[in-house]
Amino acid sequence: MKLNSIIFLLSLFLFILVYSYFFSETGYIQLTKLKKEEAELQIIISSLENANRKIQNKITSLIEDFEAVEHEARQKLGFIQENEVFFKEEVLEIRKSEIGD
């Protein structure tokens, strides 16, 4: 009888141990979820660092290069130099519903 009690208690302990290994907050399933989330966050961080690097390069270019500033002013603000004529291109978009198709 005593041996049965010991076996039962050891089995119960083993069950609790296995259950906690897989299903607790610090268990294997939670660990795999966190590793997956970490990998996704690393991808996001990498893309943000890349975008940040591009912006930093653009800022450096605008600080150090007058031609880059002039190019941006012409493209985005429509600035022109003296004795220049500015022609603005507009893209005409025609929808199928407007032409009767």
C-alpha positions, 0 to 999 in steps of 0.5 A: 500500500505504501508503494502505491502511495509513493508511485501515485505521488511521484506520478502526480508530481511528474504530471504537474512538472510536465504540465507546468513545463508546457503550459505555464507562463514560463513554459515551452509554449510561451517560450516559442510564442515569445521567440516568434514575437522577438523575430517579428520585432527584429524585422520591424527594427531592422526596417526602421533602422534602414529607413532611419539611415536613409533619412539621416543620409538625406539630412546630411546631404541637405546640410552639406550639399547646396545642389541637393537643397536646390533640387529639393526646393525646385522639386517640392516647392517649385522654386525657380531661378531668375530668368527661368520659366516654370512649367508644371506637369500635371497627369490627367487621369481618365476613369473608365466610367468617364469615357463610357466603357 
